[in-house]
Amino acid sequence: MITELDVIMARCQIQTLFQPIFDNVQRQVLGYEALSRGPSDSLLHSPLELFRQSELEGRQAELELLCVSLAMKRFVTQQLNGKLFVNISPSVLLTLGIDPLLQATQQARLSPALVVIELTENHPAAAGDNIIEMVKSLKENGFMVAIDDLGAGNSGLRLWSELRPDFVKLDIYFAANIDSDGTKRQFVASLCDLAGKLGCKMILEGVERKEEYLVARKIGIQYCQGYLFGKPATVPAPFPAELLVDSEESRQATAPLRELVVHIPPISPDVNGMNAMELFRKQPDANCYPVLDAQGTPLGILKRHTLLRHFAEQFGHSLYAKAPVAKLMDKPIMVDVNQSLLKVSQLLVEHEEEEELDAWFIICEDGKYLGLGRLRDLMRKLTQYKLTMARYANPLTLLPGNVPIQRAIEKSLQENKPFLLAYCDLNDFKPYNDVCGYERGDMMIKLVARLLRQYFGQQHNFIGHLGGDDFILLLQQDEWIAPIKELQAEFRRQRLHYYRNEDIINNGIYSKDRDGNPRKFPLVDLSVGVFPYTPDLSLTASQVSTTLSTAKHRAKGTPGHLYCLDNQRFDFSAVSESECSAPELCSVAG
């Protein structure tokens, strides 16, 4: 007897919906979870009914593999960015083994490095050595692994501790009203901290409101999934624009507004028009006066040109001479003195003002009048601030720029103590930028910055960004070889997220070299040239910089891309950025 499930599977009538998973740090998609449904006009449309029927007919493994295969093909067809999360129950995984999954990726022309196997569990966990070995085999073949719905049903800490997944997905229960439930916040924060210590990333499911998302960010959860970012759909919709803006990272100007305060004495709202005209006559340089109530709360701004316009009207003198300024003033633009320059400038530019750069605004402190400010002065200050910051901090990564890097090196030399310098640079970054685009290039650079903070962000270390893909480390620690190797390994793992699927399949990018000739370039890698400085060398800051550059150049052309200068054999008097003999360097790669 042919069942409805037989027909659905024979005709591949499985619907695949994709729901985005949002990266709270990078402000971009991490990937998409593939969710399977039966035909819309079928009794098996619901996934619960579809998979329950497959169990009754003994075809659960066959159905799950079909869903995974179709999801992979449709993911590639739509050219979706990021990783593909597919659901497989541990019992089915043990039944199928690894080979059918590898065959599915090959048929879809999808790299296993872009696939995350979500282990779902509706029955008592298929724990033990078998599933542990299976997960190990998945990782060895390039797949990543996630535990789904942690905190619901049978998924628990035991499975987490035994499998050591790449991702842990928290059940939707924890996202609901987490902004108003202190117990949930504390519990989720503890799990997030545990995830960091175990080396895996947490995904909070079921995020539907912006308040929940903001709390998740504050707790430290890097990834979120839920209706706020998009409902499951055959063709995923773009993210809401407001989620793509990092309000904290975009806070480029934090100089206080206090420097812009112009102390102009306020007037009472009861002052009449004639007396106000007399005030302006006695103060020819005054363009406006703030109007405050008896408690010092701003009510408005009385502007010279507005008052003159009223008096110039027909019967203006008789109408406005005795009228209180409360009826003649303009609605005030009020800002707090502690707001950033950038935020205030955006507020004022958006406000419709005839005077444009001559617009005035009220500056308050704790709601009380402090003084007036002018848009022209604000924009001038903001321009100066940005020019200064460009020299001191890289705008893309917010890491210290050229000036503080130079000062950090000079300060370390003056202390006359040993320290270690490392020059980090990306190999073959230009062709990657040319082919994959500058947006992905910026993401790759931000990835390096984030990993440098992760591995060397201790207070006694210094991390600087020279510009482009060049970074400088100044380390005050004895053990550095292992952390740098771990840094490089983690970069090689995460870089795949910023490539197209075809690039991962080809293990490289096809582009033109500097002479215009087409060729294949390998995947971008992180080179680290190391220079351990000791006081007996007695070098200047300029000599140190040139020597470090030499170490970087040698690292770029060496397997493993990690090299350290041998200070005992290196000729510092003949140092050159382009010439340095190999015996004078000791490899720490491999």
Buried (B, 14 or more C-beta within 10 A) or exposed (E): EEEBBEEBBEEEBBBBBBBBBBBBBBBBBBBBBBBBBBBEEBEBBEBEBBBBBBEEBEBBBBBBBBBBBBBBBBBBEBEBBBBBBBBBBBBBBBBBEBEBBBEBBEEBEBBBBBBBBBBBBBEEBBBEEEBEEBBEEBBEBBBBBBBBBBBBBBBBEEBBEBBBBBBBBBBBBBBBBBBEBEEBBEBBBEBBEBBBEEEBBBBBBBBBBEBBBBBBBEBBBBBBBBEBBBEBEEEBEEBEEEBEEEEEBEEBBEBEBEEBBEEBEBBBBEBBBEBBBEBBEEEEEEBBBBBBBEEEEBBBBBBBEBBEEBBEEEEBBEBBBEBBBBEBBBEBBBBBBEBBBBBBBEBBBEEEBEBEBBBBBBBBBEEEBBBBBBBBBBBEBBEEBBEEBEEEBBEBBBBBBBEBBBBBBEBBBEEEEBBBBBBBBBBBBBBBBBBBEEEBBBBBBBBBBBBBBEBBEEEEBBBBBBEBBBBBBBBBEEEBEEBBBEBBEBBEEBBBBBBBBEBBBBEBBEBEEEEEEEEEBEBBBBBBBBBBBBEEBEBEBEBBBBBBBBBBBBBBEBEBBBBBBEBEEBEBEEBEEEEBEEEBBBBBBE
